[in-house]
Amino acid sequence: MIQQDFKGKTEPQELAKCPSGIRGLDEITGGGLPQGRPTLVCGTAGCGKTLMAIQFLIKGVEDYDEPGVFMSFEETAEELRQNVISLGWDVKVLQDQKKLGIDYVHIDRSEFQETGEYNLEGLFLRLAIAIDRVQAKRVALDTLEVLFAGLDNEAIVRSELRRLFRWLKEKGVTAIITAESGENALTRQGLEEYVSDCVIRLQQQVSDRIATRTLHIVKYRGSKHGSNEYPFLIEKDGISVVPITSIGLNHKVSTERISTGIHRLDAMLGGQGYYRGSSVLISGTAGTGKSTVAALFAQATCRRGERCLYIAFEESPNQIIRNMRSIGLDLESCVQDGLLVFESVRPTLYGLEMHLIKFYNAIETLKPQVVIVDPISNLHYVGNDIEVKSFLMRLIDFLKTHIITSLMTSLTISSNISLERTDIGVSSLMDTWLMLRDMETNGERNRLLYLLKSRGMEHSNQVREFRMSSSGVELIKAYLGPGGVLTGSARAIQESREQADALLRQKEIESKQRNIERKRAVIEAKIQAMQADFELEKAEIERMIHNEELEEKNHRETEIKMGKMRRFEENSNL
């Protein structure tokens, strides 16, 4: 391959951006709208075009100290003020502070006739005065097609549109221009998108009777940008946009461990619990205690003084609090302390994308350390497997990026297939996976807990019996009988049998020990008798030896006396 050296090559430079202040939009545009250039926002009625334009101006004033001008061709200043006051924006205050200018231009189709001399000079003059009055850096024009509603000459429309966009560029203001969607083009005129540096299309789609607003960046000259359709939500604080693609796998991880709320479960997880910022899945059939494990984790979180967001798809907060009292768990005090916040909603209320935006907003508002979703399997009501898995992947990635520990429960439908799987197929996204299941024996159902995996830590591979009572939750070491794992009454019966057998064996051992003691006593008595006989015989022998020694001594003394007597007699004869 021939390599060529291109001399004089310059380093690529980033296009200057103007932050929009709209949550999520700056992320997918790489920093905001093109600074000093016009951006076209088009869409059908009711999709949020005017709101995006006014939010762009208000956030510019509040967050970036950039005054703005809003020129409307449909709504008066008073109508606009009333429309946005519900979002907490009082444009009248900004007007009085000379930071926001609002100008209403009324155009009546019956008041003018198309001629070859039609132009926008009057509009330019009026807009220039408004810009100079507040020293505006941002401009919004709403809506563009009203200016040309009575014109049929395409050449005039094309010429004036180009003049308008060129004039805005020369003024150096960052502009948003709204326009209605056309039948076969992005706009009714079909020309605005070609002269705009950035084109954003807003849509409102209805699928299965669920409405979803989406945003699509059709083009963005001189800048990289997201090319997907992004859902957005209009709430009390304006527009929020959520990227649908997963965040890159470059988030930080924590080595800190946090308690599960169940002491013996902590022991199964290396004695320390979950990793902070990890994702935890609890799956199992109905009634196995998934929500109970989740509630215990929520309580443990609050006891550490941390915040927990509990998202419930099946039960209301009051119902959850009442049910948990049956095992001695008090969640109401956690709610009163402001550490536990419930978000209960039916999954069918929104589409998946709206749910995701709602979750993001709730997380950013509360800033919790733990998020619980109970159960994720209900999301099947609003999406197929691929859509739900994509939803959960984005949610988990978002939580991991913010080092928020997530715990999600999933209902498993009992069938002939292995229970060691999830209906949604998200087990691969999870760092720790617990499975709860029922075991039916002797006419009763008992719960078992398995720890299927826990990445990056030593963990138990043992099965535990999971018991719930009014005094709380207890994990019991699995009992292995002759026929396998025993639970409930079968375990109690087998334990009683083994205890009886152990008692009999203990009695037999004690009897043998008593026999040994008796034999020892008999042997010791015999030894003592033999010792006594030995002592008697020893004393007799010692007496006999003593007598013999005395006789020997007397004999020697007699011989000495006899010797002396003989020598005396001999001396007498002399």
C-alpha angles and dihedrals in degrees: 000000000000114000118208126201110219107203120203093031111157127215113257113257126212117243112248109258133204112212109236096205088222110129111250097002095091089051095057094040093051096245108345141293122334106280115239092007135098123257121200117218111190134174147120125294115291097017095115106263097137092043092053091050096050092042089053090056097043094048088048090058097040101040106025105023091238114142118219145197125221115198114189128191095184111031129051121231091256093050091049092048092052092048095055100036088085088065091056095257115131103192090179089069091051090048092053090050090054090239098111129038122197120191125180116205114194115206120184115194091213093057099067138044125212114254135163089255096060111132143150099243092120091052091049091052094048092046092048091054091050091049093049092047093064098020088242123204094179132049134187125193116195120214117357103191091063087072091060101029093116097043124097098171104102093193092059092046092049092048096048093045091055091047091051094051092043091050092052090051092050090052088055094227125140104237138192115200118189124209138174119251118257130220098250100012140045090260136025093251093043090215107082094077091058096055096040121095091211128025123193121184121202121198139178113212129186119207123171088351091302117119121216128182116213136188125209126185100217094185141350117186116222097003141084114241143166111276100194130096109264124201117229135188132214109216139154092291097045133255123356121188124199123198111232095207121089119259115249117272095248101103122134121254132213129223092201116115126214130197122259090215091248113091097207092045088055087053090053088053095059092285095287110072131228127349111255110253094022127126120244128194124197112189131175147121123289117295097014095120105262094140090045092057089047092050092049089053090050091052092048089052093053092047088059088056092251129131124250128195111205113196110194124189098179111032137043119241092252091051092051092048092049094047093050091054087070089072095041094262117143111200096156092077089053089054092048090051089055092239097108119054123182124208107189118182138146111251091230092062092083140011119259093265093052090049089052092052091047090052093048092050093047091049093049091048098047098030093207127189091215132036122193123193114191112213119355091182089076089068086081087083091070104031146019125253095273094048093047092047090050089049093051093044091056093044093049093046090050091051094046091050088058092041091243116155112232128200119187130182124210129193114227117204109227111238142135091282123089115283090214091094138066127238090231095044097229099131090107089062092056127089095199125028124192122183126199121193143166126246116200115208134150092002096306139093122230131181129244130189125211127188101212098178144344116183121226099008142080110257140173123264093196126114116238130200109236114214128183124194140152089275094056140265125323131190111206126195110256114264114222115204130178090278098042133267113008126198139175119358092351088059092047092050093048091047090051091050092049091046090053091048090049090051092052091048089049091052091049090051091049091050091051090047090053090050089052090051091050092050090047091052092049092049092047090051091051090048090051092050092049088047090053092049089048091052091051094049090045091053092049093049091047089051092050091048089049092051092048090050090051092050090050091051093048090049092054093047090050091052091051092051092048090052093052092048092053093052091051093052091051092051091050092057089058 
